Amino acid sequence: MTIIDSSLMMLIFLNDCSFVQVYGGDAHFDDAEMWSINSRRGTNLFQVAAHEFGHSLGLSHSDVRSALMAPFYRGYDPAFQLDQDDIQGIQALYGHKTQTDIGGPLPAAPSIPRATTQQPSAEDPALCGDPKFDTIFNSADGGTFIFKGEHYWRLTEDGVASGYPRLISRAWPGLPGNIDAAFTYKNGKTYFFKGSKYWRYNGQKMDGDYPKDISEGFTGIPDNLDAALVWSGNGKIYFYKGSKFWRFDPSQRPPVKATYPKPLSNWEGIPDSIDAALQYTNGYTYFFKGGSYWRFNDRTFSVDSDNPAFPRSTAFWWLGCSSAPKGTVGGNARLSDSANPEGDDDVGDILFDADGSDSGDNSGRSSASARGLMTPLSLTALATLVALASRALQPRA
């Protein structure tokens, strides 16, 4: 659902507007604004539409002020180009360019984890009896793996693939069991963390002299982590421990800003001391604790609303355990939408540390709008944004 509300794009994104329900796929422009094209007067349609379509493509706000996805309206720019930060964000979501032209078929829509429609080869008693695991991650080739103790499993849409569990030490020689956290970065390398150490693998081969100290390779990140992931909203690495989280940007010095750690409560509805976290291929972020999981909506910055509500049973929805409960586990643990009484940072601060934010609310609400106004132009903005991004993408090394 695309919401074009110019009040969200103005400096500091001031207004709280009266909202109306809109329909999926609609693009709404506030008819109170004076929209303009190729002019510094009024509100530039392209800049607003391109920014909002960036959200539609899965991008969240950037803390780079020159980026299209910065949370500030920049106005008309006759020489507009995507910032490198925008390009990296698109690449984090969709990968690098694999052909010289911008045509060709679109990739198939990724699937969503769901209840089993067919039985896996067999339910795994170690997982179905105790669905808590150490870590979950996507490999560079697109596989999804979970680690538990000395063993690992590969997941499918229907649960666990046949032939598992297998020993971690055989698949990833030199890697110990009981891993704390893992993620695959956009360089194609997978990083594993345990205690005060970390390992880097290229596929299933150790990529150098490891282990190394976390303090050496990930300055500012604590030992004994709970979870880690690369977030598609900005392509940066997030680490979680207890009631705190850290954002790590290897392109910056220092890679962790002085404003971190921040309270995990900024991720609305996610409990403290999680076991694992994953940015899945469907664009959602998933958090796991015990035998439950939460689906986090990166657009609304809160646990997603669905039926059954979250948290749900990891055993049923991820591991293919048909005997596990299908509904909400222990009641709906989503936090209230009211302001945080402890005065934690605005949830938008997950993404940036600039002055002012629009709080990242793209949850399907719009100010009073004129349906269909300038629709061909909005489509032109989308096509231009995609074309600019495609031209900027380079083949993976």
C-alpha positions as YAML, in Angstrom:
chain: A
units: angstrom
residues:
- id: 1
  name: MET
  ca: [0.00, 0.00, 0.00]
- id: 2
  name: THR
  ca: [1.45, 3.34, -1.05]
- id: 3
  name: ILE
  ca: [0.55, 6.43, 0.93]
- id: 4
  name: ILE
  ca: [1.58, 9.79, -0.50]
- id: 5
  name: ASP
  ca: [1.01, 12.36, 2.25]
- id: 6
  name: SER
  ca: [3.05, 15.48, 1.73]
- id: 7
  name: SER
  ca: [2.84, 16.41, 5.40]
- id: 8
  name: LEU
  ca: [5.10, 13.45, 6.11]
- id: 9
  name: MET
  ca: [7.73, 14.76, 3.73]
- id: 10
  name: MET
  ca: [8.01, 18.37, 4.97]
- id: 11
  name: LEU
  ca: [10.85, 19.49, 7.24]
- id: 12
  name: ILE
  ca: [10.66, 17.57, 10.54]
- id: 13
  name: PHE
  ca: [7.42, 15.98, 9.23]
- id: 14
  name: LEU
  ca: [5.23, 17.94, 11.61]
- id: 15
  name: ASN
  ca: [1.58, 17.13, 11.24]
- id: 16
  name: ASP
  ca: [-0.58, 14.52, 12.89]
- id: 17
  name: CYS
  ca: [-3.45, 14.44, 10.41]
- id: 18
  name: SER
  ca: [-6.94, 13.02, 10.50]
- id: 19
  name: PHE
  ca: [-6.73, 9.68, 8.78]
- id: 20
  name: VAL
  ca: [-8.90, 7.81, 6.31]
- id: 21
  name: GLN
  ca: [-8.70, 4.16, 5.30]
- id: 22
  name: VAL
  ca: [-7.25, 3.50, 1.87]
- id: 23
  name: TYR
  ca: [-7.02, 0.45, -0.32]
- id: 24
  name: GLY
  ca: [-4.03, -1.66, -1.25]
- id: 25
  name: GLY
  ca: [-2.20, -0.32, -4.29]
- id: 26
  name: ASP
  ca: [-3.72, 3.16, -4.16]
- id: 27
  name: ALA
  ca: [-1.48, 6.23, -4.24]
- id: 28
  name: HIS
  ca: [-2.98, 9.25, -2.53]
- id: 29
  name: PHE
  ca: [-1.81, 12.85, -2.87]
- id: 30
  name: ASP
  ca: [-2.97, 15.60, -0.56]
- id: 31
  name: ASP
  ca: [-4.95, 17.96, -2.81]
- id: 32
  name: ALA
  ca: [-4.30, 20.83, -0.39]
- id: 33
  name: GLU
  ca: [-0.70, 20.90, -1.59]
- id: 34
  name: MET
  ca: [0.46, 22.81, -4.66]
- id: 35
  name: TRP
  ca: [2.22, 20.04, -6.53]
- id: 36
  name: SER
  ca: [4.86, 21.07, -9.06]
- id: 37
  name: ILE
  ca: [7.11, 19.54, -11.71]
- id: 38
  name: ASN
  ca: [10.47, 20.93, -12.83]
- id: 39
  name: SER
  ca: [10.00, 23.94, -10.59]
- id: 40
  name: ARG
  ca: [11.25, 25.12, -7.22]
- id: 41
  name: ARG
  ca: [7.80, 26.48, -6.43]
- id: 42
  name: GLY
  ca: [5.33, 24.35, -4.53]
- id: 43
  name: THR
  ca: [5.94, 20.76, -3.43]
- id: 44
  name: ASN
  ca: [7.88, 18.73, -5.96]
- id: 45
  name: LEU
  ca: [5.85, 15.70, -6.95]
- id: 46
  name: PHE
  ca: [8.81, 13.62, -8.03]
- id: 47
  name: GLN
  ca: [10.74, 14.03, -4.77]
- id: 48
  name: VAL
  ca: [7.73, 13.14, -2.63]
- id: 49
  name: ALA
  ca: [6.60, 10.25, -4.82]
- id: 50
  name: ALA
  ca: [10.10, 8.82, -5.23]
- id: 51
  name: HIS
  ca: [10.66, 8.89, -1.45]
- id: 52
  name: GLU
  ca: [7.35, 7.21, -0.72]
- id: 53
  name: PHE
  ca: [7.79, 4.63, -3.47]
- id: 54
  name: GLY
  ca: [11.15, 3.91, -1.87]
- id: 55
  name: HIS
  ca: [9.17, 2.87, 1.21]
- id: 56
  name: SER
  ca: [6.95, 0.74, -1.05]
- id: 57
  name: LEU
  ca: [10.05, -1.01, -2.34]
- id: 58
  name: GLY
  ca: [11.01, -1.80, 1.25]
- id: 59
  name: LEU
  ca: [13.40, 1.02, 2.17]
- id: 60
  name: SER
  ca: [13.17, 2.76, 5.51]
- id: 61
  name: HIS
  ca: [14.65, 6.12, 6.44]
- id: 62
  name: SER
  ca: [18.34, 6.85, 6.04]
- id: 63
  name: ASP
  ca: [20.53, 8.85, 8.39]
- id: 64
  name: VAL
  ca: [22.44, 10.19, 5.37]
- id: 65
  name: ARG
  ca: [21.07, 13.66, 4.74]
- id: 66
  name: SER
  ca: [21.87, 13.60, 1.01]
- id: 67
  name: ALA
  ca: [19.93, 10.36, 0.49]
- id: 68
  name: LEU
  ca: [16.53, 10.21, -1.15]
- id: 69
  name: MET
  ca: [15.34, 8.24, 1.89]
- id: 70
  name: ALA
  ca: [16.48, 10.86, 4.42]
- id: 71
  name: PRO
  ca: [13.53, 11.93, 6.59]
- id: 72
  name: PHE
  ca: [13.61, 15.51, 5.27]
- id: 73
  name: TYR
  ca: [11.96, 17.02, 2.21]
- id: 74
  name: ARG
  ca: [14.76, 18.42, 0.02]
- id: 75
  name: GLY
  ca: [12.68, 20.10, -2.67]
- id: 76
  name: TYR
  ca: [13.30, 20.23, -6.41]
- id: 77
  name: ASP
  ca: [16.72, 19.10, -7.63]
- id: 78
  name: PRO
  ca: [17.16, 19.36, -11.44]
- id: 79
  name: ALA
  ca: [20.22, 17.09, -11.29]
- id: 80
  name: PHE
  ca: [18.69, 14.47, -9.01]
- id: 81
  name: GLN
  ca: [20.65, 11.24, -8.55]
- id: 82
  name: LEU
  ca: [20.31, 8.46, -6.03]
- id: 83
  name: ASP
  ca: [22.77, 8.70, -3.16]
- id: 84
  name: GLN
  ca: [25.10, 5.75, -2.65]
- id: 85
  name: ASP
  ca: [23.23, 5.04, 0.59]
- id: 86
  name: ASP
  ca: [19.98, 4.61, -1.38]
- id: 87
  name: ILE
  ca: [21.75, 2.29, -3.81]
- id: 88
  name: GLN
  ca: [23.18, 0.18, -1.00]
- id: 89
  name: GLY
  ca: [19.75, -0.05, 0.59]
- id: 90
  name: ILE
  ca: [18.20, -1.30, -2.67]
- id: 91
  name: GLN
  ca: [21.03, -3.80, -3.07]
- id: 92
  name: ALA
  ca: [20.51, -5.06, 0.47]
- id: 93
  name: LEU
  ca: [16.89, -5.80, -0.44]
- id: 94
  name: TYR
  ca: [17.14, -7.07, -4.01]
- id: 95
  name: GLY
  ca: [20.81, -7.89, -4.61]
- id: 96
  name: HIS
  ca: [23.24, -6.53, -7.18]
- id: 97
  name: LYS
  ca: [22.56, -6.13, -10.87]
- id: 98
  name: THR
  ca: [23.07, -9.36, -12.80]
- id: 99
  name: GLN
  ca: [22.53, -8.11, -16.38]
- id: 100
  name: THR
  ca: [23.58, -5.06, -18.37]
- id: 101
  name: ASP
  ca: [20.10, -3.85, -19.36]
- id: 102
  name: ILE
  ca: [17.27, -2.91, -17.05]
- id: 103
  name: GLY
  ca: [14.70, -5.11, -18.73]
- id: 104
  name: GLY
  ca: [13.93, -8.74, -18.16]
- id: 105
  name: PRO
  ca: [11.45, -10.51, -15.92]
- id: 106
  name: LEU
  ca: [10.87, -9.45, -12.36]
- id: 107
  name: PRO
  ca: [11.97, -11.87, -9.64]
- id: 108
  name: ALA
  ca: [9.33, -14.12, -8.18]
- id: 109
  name: ALA
  ca: [7.67, -12.84, -5.04]
- id: 110
  name: PRO
  ca: [9.24, -14.43, -1.95]
- id: 111
  name: SER
  ca: [7.15, -16.77, 0.10]
- id: 112
  name: ILE
  ca: [5.95, -16.20, 3.63]
- id: 113
  name: PRO
  ca: [6.46, -18.71, 6.46]
- id: 114
  name: ARG
  ca: [3.11, -20.39, 6.97]
- id: 115
  name: ALA
  ca: [1.42, -23.38, 8.46]
- id: 116
  name: THR
  ca: [2.29, -26.67, 6.83]
- id: 117
  name: THR
  ca: [0.16, -27.79, 3.92]
- id: 118
  name: GLN
  ca: [2.06, -31.03, 3.54]
- id: 119
  name: GLN
  ca: [3.99, -33.03, 6.06]
- id: 120
  name: PRO
  ca: [7.79, -32.94, 6.07]
- id: 121
  name: SER
  ca: [9.50, -36.31, 5.91]
- id: 122
  name: ALA
  ca: [9.16, -36.61, 9.69]
- id: 123
  name: GLU
  ca: [8.67, -34.36, 12.67]
- id: 124
  name: ASP
  ca: [11.91, -33.87, 14.54]
- id: 125
  name: PRO
  ca: [11.39, -34.78, 18.21]
- id: 126
  name: ALA
  ca: [14.33, -32.64, 19.38]
- id: 127
  name: LEU
  ca: [12.78, -29.55, 17.81]
- id: 128
  name: CYS
  ca: [9.08, -30.23, 18.30]
- id: 129
  name: GLY
  ca: [9.62, -31.17, 21.95]
- id: 130
  name: ASP
  ca: [11.78, -28.11, 22.61]
- id: 131
  name: PRO
  ca: [11.51, -25.58, 19.75]
- id: 132
  name: LYS
  ca: [13.94, -23.12, 21.32]
- id: 133
  name: PHE
  ca: [17.12, -22.81, 19.25]
- id: 134
  name: ASP
  ca: [20.40, -20.89, 19.43]
- id: 135
  name: THR
  ca: [20.35, -18.92, 16.18]
- id: 136
  name: ILE
  ca: [18.72, -18.71, 12.76]
- id: 137
  name: PHE
  ca: [20.21, -17.19, 9.59]
- id: 138
  name: ASN
  ca: [19.98, -17.09, 5.81]
- id: 139
  name: SER
  ca: [23.00, -18.37, 3.90]
- id: 140
  name: ALA
  ca: [24.40, -16.64, 0.82]
- id: 141
  name: ASP
  ca: [22.70, -19.22, -1.41]
- id: 142
  name: GLY
  ca: [19.28, -18.48, 0.09]
- id: 143
  name: GLY
  ca: [18.97, -21.37, 2.52]
- id: 144
  name: THR
  ca: [17.57, -20.83, 6.01]
- id: 145
  name: PHE
  ca: [19.33, -22.67, 8.84]
- id: 146
  name: ILE
  ca: [18.80, -23.04, 12.56]
- id: 147
  name: PHE
  ca: [21.48, -24.06, 15.05]
- id: 148
  name: LYS
  ca: [20.77, -25.83, 18.32]
- id: 149
  name: GLY
  ca: [23.59, -27.19, 20.44]
- id: 150
  name: GLU
  ca: [25.95, -29.19, 18.24]
- id: 151
  name: HIS
  ca: [23.44, -29.68, 15.41]
- id: 152
  name: TYR
  ca: [21.79, -27.73, 12.62]
- id: 153
  name: TRP
  ca: [18.67, -28.04, 10.48]
- id: 154
  name: ARG
  ca: [17.72, -26.58, 7.10]
- id: 155
  name: LEU
  ca: [14.21, -25.17, 6.89]
- id: 156
  name: THR
  ca: [11.74, -25.37, 4.04]
- id: 157
  name: GLU
  ca: [8.31, -23.79, 3.61]
- id: 158
  name: ASP
  ca: [6.83, -26.94, 5.12]
- id: 159
  name: GLY
  ca: [9.13, -27.34, 8.10]
- id: 160
  name: VAL
  ca: [12.47, -29.12, 8.36]
- id: 161
  name: ALA
  ca: [14.14, -30.62, 5.30]
- id: 162
  name: SER
  ca: [14.68, -34.37, 5.30]
- id: 163
  name: GLY
  ca: [18.06, -35.73, 6.38]
- id: 164
  name: TYR
  ca: [18.46, -33.47, 9.42]
- id: 165
  name: PRO
  ca: [19.78, -32.84, 12.04]
- id: 166
  name: ARG
  ca: [23.42, -32.78, 11.05]
- id: 167
  name: LEU
  ca: [26.58, -31.87, 12.93]
- id: 168
  name: ILE
  ca: [27.66, -28.23, 12.72]
- id: 169
  name: SER
  ca: [31.31, -29.24, 12.94]
- id: 170
  name: ARG
  ca: [31.04, -31.31, 9.75]
- id: 171
  name: ALA
  ca: [29.28, -28.69, 7.65]
- id: 172
  name: TRP
  ca: [31.31, -25.72, 8.97]
- id: 173
  name: PRO
  ca: [34.71, -27.19, 9.91]
- id: 174
  name: GLY
  ca: [36.25, -25.40, 12.88]
- id: 175
  name: LEU
  ca: [32.99, -23.90, 14.11]
- id: 176
  name: PRO
  ca: [31.87, -24.89, 17.62]
- id: 177
  name: GLY
  ca: [28.35, -25.63, 18.76]
- id: 178
  name: ASN
  ca: [26.11, -23.51, 20.98]
- id: 179
  name: ILE
  ca: [26.45, -20.44, 18.77]
- id: 180
  name: ASP
  ca: [25.03, -17.18, 20.15]
- id: 181
  name: ALA
  ca: [24.22, -15.34, 16.90]
- id: 182
  name: ALA
  ca: [24.81, -15.45, 13.15]
- id: 183
  name: PHE
  ca: [24.10, -13.46, 10.00]
- id: 184
  name: THR
  ca: [25.16, -13.33, 6.35]
- id: 185
  name: TYR
  ca: [26.33, -9.91, 5.23]
- id: 186
  name: LYS
  ca: [25.90, -8.40, 1.75]
- id: 187
  name: ASN
  ca: [29.50, -9.41, 0.94]
- id: 188
  name: GLY
  ca: [28.25, -13.01, 0.94]
- id: 189
  name: LYS
  ca: [30.21, -13.91, 4.08]
- id: 190
  name: THR
  ca: [28.51, -15.51, 7.10]
- id: 191
  name: TYR
  ca: [29.54, -14.42, 10.60]
- id: 192
  name: PHE
  ca: [29.08, -16.56, 13.71]
- id: 193
  name: PHE
  ca: [29.38, -15.32, 17.30]
- id: 194
  name: LYS
  ca: [29.97, -17.20, 20.54]
- id: 195
  name: GLY
  ca: [31.07, -15.72, 23.84]
- id: 196
  name: SER
  ca: [33.81, -13.19, 23.11]
- id: 197
  name: LYS
  ca: [34.74, -14.69, 19.71]
- id: 198
  name: TYR
  ca: [33.50, -14.61, 16.14]
- id: 199
  name: TRP
  ca: [34.15, -16.64, 12.98]
- id: 200
  name: ARG
  ca: [33.78, -15.68, 9.31]
- id: 201
  name: TYR
  ca: [32.90, -18.23, 6.64]
- id: 202
  name: ASN
  ca: [32.71, -18.07, 2.87]
- id: 203
  name: GLY
  ca: [29.97, -20.58, 2.28]
- id: 204
  name: GLN
  ca: [30.99, -23.44, 4.56]
- id: 205
  name: LYS
  ca: [34.72, -22.76, 4.44]
- id: 206
  name: MET
  ca: [36.43, -20.71, 7.14]
- id: 207
  name: ASP
  ca: [37.51, -17.44, 5.56]
- id: 208
  name: GLY
  ca: [40.86, -16.76, 7.21]
- id: 209
  name: ASP
  ca: [42.45, -17.16, 10.62]
- id: 210
  name: TYR
  ca: [39.56, -17.49, 13.07]
- id: 211
  name: PRO
  ca: [38.24, -17.18, 15.72]
- id: 212
  name: LYS
  ca: [38.92, -13.53, 16.50]
- id: 213
  name: ASP
  ca: [37.80, -11.31, 19.34]
- id: 214
  name: ILE
  ca: [34.50, -9.52, 18.85]
- id: 215
  name: SER
  ca: [36.16, -6.41, 20.26]
- id: 216
  name: GLU
  ca: [38.69, -6.59, 17.42]
- id: 217
  name: GLY
  ca: [36.39, -7.04, 14.44]
- id: 218
  name: PHE
  ca: [33.21, -5.44, 15.79]
- id: 219
  name: THR
  ca: [34.37, -2.55, 17.93]
- id: 220
  name: GLY
  ca: [31.65, -1.35, 20.28]
- id: 221
  name: ILE
  ca: [29.68, -4.61, 20.25]
- id: 222
  name: PRO
  ca: [29.47, -6.60, 23.51]
- id: 223
  name: ASP
  ca: [30.32, -10.25, 24.09]
- id: 224
  name: ASN
  ca: [27.77, -12.99, 24.77]
- id: 225
  name: LEU
  ca: [25.17, -11.75, 22.31]
- id: 226
  name: ASP
  ca: [21.56, -12.87, 22.09]
- id: 227
  name: ALA
  ca: [21.01, -12.30, 18.36]
- id: 228
  name: ALA
  ca: [22.17, -10.40, 15.28]
- id: 229
  name: LEU
  ca: [20.81, -9.57, 11.83]
- id: 230
  name: VAL
  ca: [21.35, -7.36, 8.80]
- id: 231
  name: TRP
  ca: [18.29, -5.16, 8.50]
- id: 232
  name: SER
  ca: [17.05, -4.45, 4.98]
- id: 233
  name: GLY
  ca: [15.67, -1.08, 6.09]
- id: 234
  name: ASN
  ca: [19.15, 0.42, 5.88]
- id: 235
  name: GLY
  ca: [21.57, -2.45, 5.25]
- id: 236
  name: LYS
  ca: [23.19, -2.04, 8.66]
- id: 237
  name: ILE
  ca: [23.94, -4.75, 11.25]
- id: 238
  name: TYR
  ca: [21.94, -4.90, 14.47]
- id: 239
  name: PHE
  ca: [23.07, -6.75, 17.59]
- id: 240
  name: TYR
  ca: [20.81, -7.61, 20.52]
- id: 241
  name: LYS
  ca: [21.60, -8.43, 24.12]
- id: 242
  name: GLY
  ca: [19.24, -8.37, 27.09]
- id: 243
  name: SER
  ca: [17.16, -5.20, 26.96]
- id: 244
  name: LYS
  ca: [19.51, -3.33, 24.58]
- id: 245
  name: PHE
  ca: [20.46, -3.22, 20.91]
- id: 246
  name: TRP
  ca: [23.40, -1.81, 18.97]
- id: 247
  name: ARG
  ca: [23.62, -0.66, 15.35]
- id: 248
  name: PHE
  ca: [26.90, -1.42, 13.57]
- id: 249
  name: ASP
  ca: [27.89, 0.33, 10.34]
- id: 250
  name: PRO
  ca: [31.26, -0.93, 9.04]
- id: 251
  name: SER
  ca: [31.51, 2.04, 6.65]
- id: 252
  name: GLN
  ca: [31.58, 4.58, 9.51]
- id: 253
  name: ARG
  ca: [34.21, 5.45, 12.12]
- id: 254
  name: PRO
  ca: [33.40, 4.66, 14.81]
- id: 255
  name: PRO
  ca: [31.09, 1.92, 13.51]
- id: 256
  name: VAL
  ca: [28.83, 2.22, 16.58]
- id: 257
  name: LYS
  ca: [27.58, 5.71, 17.39]
- id: 258
  name: ALA
  ca: [27.92, 7.08, 20.90]
- id: 259
  name: THR
  ca: [24.12, 7.07, 21.23]
- id: 260
  name: TYR
  ca: [24.12, 3.25, 21.44]
- id: 261
  name: PRO
  ca: [23.13, 0.97, 23.04]
- id: 262
  name: LYS
  ca: [19.43, 1.83, 22.93]
- id: 263
  name: PRO
  ca: [16.45, 0.12, 24.56]
- id: 264
  name: LEU
  ca: [15.05, -2.90, 22.78]
- id: 265
  name: SER
  ca: [11.62, -1.50, 23.61]
- id: 266
  name: ASN
  ca: [12.15, 0.81, 20.61]
- id: 267
  name: TRP
  ca: [11.24, -2.26, 18.55]
- id: 268
  name: GLU
  ca: [7.63, -2.09, 19.71]
- id: 269
  name: GLY
  ca: [6.28, -5.40, 20.97]
- id: 270
  name: ILE
  ca: [9.57, -7.35, 21.02]
- id: 271
  name: PRO
  ca: [10.52, -8.87, 24.41]
- id: 272
  name: ASP
  ca: [13.90, -8.56, 26.09]
- id: 273
  name: SER
  ca: [16.52, -11.33, 26.01]
- id: 274
  name: ILE
  ca: [15.52, -12.82, 22.67]
- id: 275
  name: ASP
  ca: [17.10, -16.06, 21.47]
- id: 276
  name: ALA
  ca: [17.42, -15.33, 17.76]
- id: 277
  name: ALA
  ca: [16.46, -12.87, 15.02]
- id: 278
  name: LEU
  ca: [16.15, -13.09, 11.25]
- id: 279
  name: GLN
  ca: [15.46, -10.77, 8.33]
- id: 280
  name: TYR
  ca: [13.54, -13.21, 6.16]
- id: 281
  name: THR
  ca: [13.28, -13.13, 2.37]
- id: 282
  name: ASN
  ca: [9.70, -11.82, 2.51]
- id: 283
  name: GLY
  ca: [10.89, -8.50, 3.93]
- id: 284
  name: TYR
  ca: [9.71, -9.07, 7.49]
- id: 285
  name: THR
  ca: [11.94, -9.29, 10.54]
- id: 286
  name: TYR
  ca: [11.34, -12.20, 12.92]
- id: 287
  name: PHE
  ca: [12.31, -12.45, 16.58]
- id: 288
  name: PHE
  ca: [12.38, -15.73, 18.49]
- id: 289
  name: LYS
  ca: [12.27, -16.45, 22.21]
- id: 290
  name: GLY
  ca: [11.63, -19.80, 23.83]
- id: 291
  name: GLY
  ca: [9.07, -21.59, 21.69]
- id: 292
  name: SER
  ca: [7.49, -18.39, 20.36]
- id: 293
  name: TYR
  ca: [8.15, -15.91, 17.60]
- id: 294
  name: TRP
  ca: [7.09, -12.39, 16.69]
- id: 295
  name: ARG
  ca: [6.79, -10.95, 13.19]
- id: 296
  name: PHE
  ca: [7.97, -7.35, 13.09]
- id: 297
  name: ASN
  ca: [6.66, -4.95, 10.46]
- id: 298
  name: ASP
  ca: [9.51, -2.69, 9.37]
- id: 299
  name: ARG
  ca: [7.04, -0.16, 7.95]
- id: 300
  name: THR
  ca: [5.03, 0.39, 11.14]
- id: 301
  name: PHE
  ca: [7.94, -0.26, 13.53]
- id: 302
  name: SER
  ca: [5.88, -2.64, 15.63]
- id: 303
  name: VAL
  ca: [4.89, -6.27, 15.91]
- id: 304
  name: ASP
  ca: [2.64, -7.05, 12.98]
- id: 305
  name: SER
  ca: [-1.13, -7.32, 13.36]
- id: 306
  name: ASP
  ca: [-2.52, -10.61, 12.12]
- id: 307
  name: ASN
  ca: [-4.85, -13.44, 13.06]
- id: 308
  name: PRO
  ca: [-3.80, -15.41, 15.00]
- id: 309
  name: ALA
  ca: [-1.95, -12.65, 16.82]
- id: 310
  name: PHE
  ca: [1.70, -12.78, 17.80]
- id: 311
  name: PRO
  ca: [3.56, -14.38, 19.49]
- id: 312
  name: ARG
  ca: [2.92, -17.63, 17.68]
- id: 313
  name: SER
  ca: [4.29, -21.13, 18.03]
- id: 314
  name: THR
  ca: [7.66, -21.55, 16.35]
- id: 315
  name: ALA
  ca: [7.13, -25.31, 16.32]
- id: 316
  name: PHE
  ca: [3.96, -25.13, 14.23]
- id: 317
  name: TRP
  ca: [4.67, -22.24, 11.89]
- id: 318
  name: TRP
  ca: [8.40, -22.74, 11.27]
- id: 319
  name: LEU
  ca: [9.34, -26.31, 12.18]
- id: 320
  name: GLY
  ca: [6.39, -28.22, 10.74]
- id: 321
  name: CYS
  ca: [5.24, -29.69, 14.06]
- id: 322
  name: SER
  ca: [1.57, -30.37, 13.34]
- id: 323
  name: SER
  ca: [0.79, -31.23, 16.97]
- id: 324
  name: ALA
  ca: [1.96, -27.81, 18.20]
- id: 325
  name: PRO
  ca: [-0.59, -25.04, 18.86]
- id: 326
  name: LYS
  ca: [-1.50, -22.92, 15.85]
- id: 327
  name: GLY
  ca: [-2.87, -19.88, 17.67]
- id: 328
  name: THR
  ca: [-1.39, -17.14, 19.80]
- id: 329
  name: VAL
  ca: [1.04, -18.38, 22.45]
- id: 330
  name: GLY
  ca: [0.28, -17.10, 25.94]
- id: 331
  name: GLY
  ca: [-1.91, -14.24, 24.77]
- id: 332
  name: ASN
  ca: [-1.00, -11.36, 22.53]
- id: 333
  name: ALA
  ca: [2.27, -9.86, 23.76]
- id: 334
  name: ARG
  ca: [2.11, -6.81, 21.51]
- id: 335
  name: LEU
  ca: [2.71, -3.61, 23.44]
- id: 336
  name: SER
  ca: [0.21, -0.79, 23.62]
- id: 337
  name: ASP
  ca: [0.27, 1.84, 20.89]
- id: 338
  name: SER
  ca: [0.33, 4.53, 23.58]
- id: 339
  name: ALA
  ca: [3.45, 6.52, 24.32]
- id: 340
  name: ASN
  ca: [6.19, 4.73, 26.21]
- id: 341
  name: PRO
  ca: [5.82, 5.82, 29.86]
- id: 342
  name: GLU
  ca: [9.54, 5.44, 30.41]
- id: 343
  name: GLY
  ca: [10.32, 8.05, 27.78]
- id: 344
  name: ASP
  ca: [12.47, 5.87, 25.54]
- id: 345
  name: ASP
  ca: [13.75, 7.23, 22.25]
- id: 346
  name: ASP
  ca: [11.27, 7.55, 19.42]
- id: 347
  name: VAL
  ca: [11.11, 4.29, 17.52]
- id: 348
  name: GLY
  ca: [12.22, 6.11, 14.39]
- id: 349
  name: ASP
  ca: [15.58, 6.57, 16.10]
- id: 350
  name: ILE
  ca: [16.28, 2.95, 15.26]
- id: 351
  name: LEU
  ca: [17.08, 4.26, 11.79]
- id: 352
  name: PHE
  ca: [18.66, 7.64, 12.28]
- id: 353
  name: ASP
  ca: [19.93, 10.17, 14.77]
- id: 354
  name: ALA
  ca: [18.99, 13.36, 12.92]
- id: 355
  name: ASP
  ca: [16.87, 16.16, 14.33]
- id: 356
  name: GLY
  ca: [13.23, 15.38, 13.74]
- id: 357
  name: SER
  ca: [11.52, 12.38, 12.23]
- id: 358
  name: ASP
  ca: [8.23, 11.36, 10.77]
- id: 359
  name: SER
  ca: [8.29, 8.39, 13.19]
- id: 360
  name: GLY
  ca: [8.38, 5.94, 10.28]
- id: 361
  name: ASP
  ca: [4.58, 5.56, 10.17]
- id: 362
  name: ASN
  ca: [3.61, 4.10, 6.81]
- id: 363
  name: SER
  ca: [0.99, 1.80, 8.24]
- id: 364
  name: GLY
  ca: [-1.82, 2.32, 5.75]
- id: 365
  name: ARG
  ca: [-3.15, 5.69, 6.92]
- id: 366
  name: SER
  ca: [-3.41, 8.91, 4.93]
- id: 367
  name: SER
  ca: [-4.56, 12.46, 5.36]
- id: 368
  name: ALA
  ca: [-7.66, 13.59, 3.49]
- id: 369
  name: SER
  ca: [-6.71, 12.91, -0.09]
- id: 370
  name: ALA
  ca: [-7.77, 13.04, -3.71]
- id: 371
  name: ARG
  ca: [-7.88, 9.53, -5.13]
- id: 372
  name: GLY
  ca: [-6.09, 9.12, -8.42]
- id: 373
  name: LEU
  ca: [-4.74, 12.68, -8.59]
- id: 374
  name: MET
  ca: [-1.75, 12.81, -10.98]
- id: 375
  name: THR
  ca: [-1.59, 9.01, -11.10]
- id: 376
  name: PRO
  ca: [0.38, 8.91, -14.40]
- id: 377
  name: LEU
  ca: [2.99, 11.20, -12.87]
- id: 378
  name: SER
  ca: [3.27, 9.06, -9.75]
- id: 379
  name: LEU
  ca: [3.82, 6.03, -11.95]
- id: 380
  name: THR
  ca: [6.49, 7.97, -13.83]
- id: 381
  name: ALA
  ca: [8.21, 8.72, -10.54]
- id: 382
  name: LEU
  ca: [8.17, 5.04, -9.63]
- id: 383
  name: ALA
  ca: [9.52, 4.01, -13.03]
- id: 384
  name: THR
  ca: [12.26, 6.63, -12.80]
- id: 385
  name: LEU
  ca: [13.24, 5.52, -9.31]
- id: 386
  name: VAL
  ca: [13.48, 1.88, -10.38]
- id: 387
  name: ALA
  ca: [15.44, 2.85, -13.51]
- id: 388
  name: LEU
  ca: [17.90, 4.96, -11.54]
- id: 389
  name: ALA
  ca: [18.42, 2.18, -9.05]
- id: 390
  name: SER
  ca: [18.86, -0.43, -11.77]
- id: 391
  name: ARG
  ca: [21.46, 1.62, -13.64]
- id: 392
  name: ALA
  ca: [23.40, 2.09, -10.43]
- id: 393
  name: LEU
  ca: [23.52, -1.58, -9.52]
- id: 394
  name: GLN
  ca: [26.79, -3.35, -10.28]
- id: 395
  name: PRO
  ca: [27.49, -7.07, -10.63]
- id: 396
  name: ARG
  ca: [28.54, -8.83, -7.45]
- id: 397
  name: ALA
  ca: [32.28, -9.30, -7.31]
...
